[in-house]
Each structure stands twice: as structure tokens, then as C-alpha cells.
Amino acid sequence: MAEPQFAEMALWRYEPPYDFYDGDAEPILDPERFFAVLDDDGELIGHYYFEPTGDVLDYGLGLRPGLVGQGRGLEFFRAGLEFGRDLYTPRTIRLHVAAFNVRAITVYERAGFREVSRHVRSFARFGDVGFITMEET
């Protein structure tokens, strides 16, 4: 992902409670782990994030706000999943999702992921937020 795409992503605004995922909610710490997803016209439609640790790959993603809630999530998720598998060849793929994000959890379950644990993270802007860790079954 290039700097202009990060700048564009910083402008993304989601409807509450999904504003937790707004593009400027948290600073980008590891830009080299982000991959831009562009449409046929070269417009940014989303991103994938991968953090390999040994034979485990942490997977994250984001879809442009105007594209959420239209039934595109599963296809977008699976495309990133295959890209990550091909690039890193992990034994296990896991993800961490805010526990309130029922629509994302539903997509992940449809793709064959199941909850393996829960934890809480603290954010200056949002306070304590519960997360679910999921792995591919």
C-alpha cells in the first residue's frame, strides 16, 4: 500500500458503532503489512493486513465504507484469505474482530472460522473493547 492510499483510507468514515474502524482511529504502525485492493479503475476499495509469526498468520482487512452492507464481505474476505495463503503459506490463519461486529463475525464464520478466545484491548478514543480471536477450522 502506498502513502496516497493510506491518506485516502484516513478519510474513511463508518456509521456507528463501526466508526471504531474509521481510517484515522489508530495510527498505522506497520505500513509494510498492508496491501491495497483496487477496483478495475484503480480506485481503493479496501485493504488486507498480514502479520506472520512463525507458522501463524494474523489476517486483517477493511472495506471502503460505501461498500459495506452490500453482501460483498464474504467474497472480499476469501480473496484476501487466498492471497495471504499464497504469499505466506501459514499452518494457521487467525484474526481478531471486535465482539460487537456481528456482521463481520458472520462473514468469518461462513468462511470457516470459529472463535478460539476472547480478550479486551484499551483504546484512548474508545475505552475497553472486547475482541474475539478466530481461527480457520
C-alpha positions as CSV (number, residue, x, y, z in Angstrom):
1,M,0.0,0.0,0.0
2,A,1.4,3.4,-0.9
3,E,1.2,6.7,1.0
4,P,-1.7,8.2,-1.1
5,Q,-3.8,5.1,-0.3
6,F,-3.1,5.5,3.4
7,A,-4.1,9.1,3.1
8,E,-7.3,8.2,1.4
9,M,-8.0,5.5,4.0
10,A,-7.6,8.0,6.8
11,L,-10.7,9.8,5.4
12,W,-12.9,6.7,5.6
13,R,-15.9,7.2,8.0
14,Y,-18.2,4.4,9.0
15,E,-21.6,4.6,10.7
16,P,-21.6,3.9,14.5
17,P,-20.8,1.6,16.1
18,Y,-18.5,0.7,13.1
19,D,-16.8,4.2,13.4
20,F,-14.4,2.2,15.6
21,Y,-12.9,1.2,12.2
22,D,-12.6,4.8,10.9
23,G,-9.4,5.2,8.9
24,D,-7.8,7.6,11.4
25,A,-8.9,5.9,14.6
26,E,-5.5,4.4,15.2
27,P,-2.0,5.3,13.8
28,I,-0.6,2.9,11.2
29,L,2.4,1.2,12.9
30,D,3.4,-1.3,10.3
31,P,2.6,0.1,6.8
32,E,4.6,-2.7,5.1
33,R,2.0,-5.2,6.3
34,F,-0.9,-3.5,4.3
35,F,-1.9,-4.4,0.8
36,A,-4.2,-2.1,-1.2
37,V,-7.2,-3.6,-3.0
38,L,-8.1,-1.7,-6.1
39,D,-11.1,-1.9,-8.5
40,D,-10.8,-2.0,-12.3
41,D,-10.5,1.8,-12.4
42,G,-7.6,1.8,-9.9
43,E,-9.8,3.1,-7.0
44,L,-9.1,1.9,-3.5
45,I,-11.9,-0.4,-2.4
46,G,-10.2,-1.9,0.7
47,H,-7.1,-3.3,2.2
48,Y,-5.6,-6.5,3.6
49,Y,-3.2,-6.7,6.5
50,F,-1.0,-9.7,7.3
51,E,1.3,-10.3,10.3
52,P,3.2,-13.5,10.1
53,T,4.6,-15.1,13.3
54,G,6.2,-18.4,12.7
55,D,3.6,-20.6,11.0
56,V,0.7,-18.5,12.1
57,L,-0.7,-15.6,10.0
58,D,-2.8,-12.9,11.6
59,Y,-5.2,-11.5,9.0
60,G,-7.0,-8.2,9.0
61,L,-9.0,-6.4,6.4
62,G,-11.1,-3.3,5.7
63,L,-13.6,-2.5,3.0
64,R,-14.4,1.1,1.9
65,P,-17.4,2.4,3.9
66,G,-19.6,2.9,0.9
67,L,-19.2,-0.8,0.0
68,V,-20.1,-2.4,3.4
69,G,-23.5,-3.9,4.0
70,Q,-24.0,-4.9,0.3
71,G,-23.2,-8.6,0.5
72,R,-19.6,-8.2,-0.7
73,G,-17.9,-9.2,2.5
74,L,-17.5,-12.9,2.0
75,E,-16.0,-12.6,-1.5
76,F,-13.7,-9.8,-0.3
77,F,-12.7,-11.8,2.8
78,R,-12.0,-15.0,0.8
79,A,-9.9,-13.2,-1.8
80,G,-7.6,-11.8,0.9
81,L,-7.5,-15.2,2.6
82,E,-6.2,-16.8,-0.6
83,F,-3.8,-14.0,-1.2
84,G,-2.4,-14.4,2.3
85,R,-2.1,-18.2,2.0
86,D,-0.3,-17.9,-1.3
87,L,2.1,-15.2,0.0
88,Y,2.9,-16.7,3.4
89,T,1.9,-20.4,3.3
90,P,0.9,-20.5,7.0
91,R,-0.2,-23.5,9.0
92,T,-2.8,-21.5,10.8
93,I,-4.7,-18.2,9.9
94,R,-6.3,-16.2,12.7
95,L,-8.0,-12.9,13.0
96,H,-9.1,-10.6,15.8
97,V,-12.5,-8.9,15.5
98,A,-14.3,-6.5,17.8
99,A,-17.0,-8.5,19.6
100,F,-19.7,-6.0,18.6
101,N,-19.0,-6.5,14.9
102,V,-21.7,-9.2,14.3
103,R,-21.8,-8.7,10.5
104,A,-18.0,-9.4,10.2
105,I,-18.2,-12.3,12.6
106,T,-21.0,-13.8,10.4
107,V,-18.8,-13.5,7.3
108,Y,-15.8,-15.1,9.0
109,E,-18.0,-18.0,10.3
110,R,-19.3,-18.5,6.8
111,A,-15.7,-18.7,5.6
112,G,-15.0,-21.5,8.1
113,F,-13.5,-19.6,11.0
114,R,-14.5,-20.3,14.7
115,E,-13.9,-18.5,18.0
116,V,-10.9,-19.7,19.9
117,S,-10.6,-17.0,22.6
118,R,-11.7,-13.5,23.8
119,H,-9.7,-10.6,25.1
120,V,-10.1,-6.9,25.8
121,R,-8.0,-4.1,24.4
122,S,-8.0,-0.5,25.7
123,F,-8.1,2.5,23.3
124,A,-7.7,6.2,24.1
125,R,-10.7,7.0,21.9
126,F,-13.0,4.1,22.7
127,G,-12.0,2.7,26.1
128,D,-12.1,-1.0,26.7
129,V,-13.2,-3.0,23.7
130,G,-13.9,-6.8,23.7
131,F,-12.3,-8.8,20.9
132,I,-12.9,-12.3,19.6
133,T,-9.9,-14.3,18.2
134,M,-11.0,-16.7,15.4
135,E,-9.1,-19.4,13.5
136,E,-9.8,-21.3,10.4
137,T,-11.3,-24.7,11.2
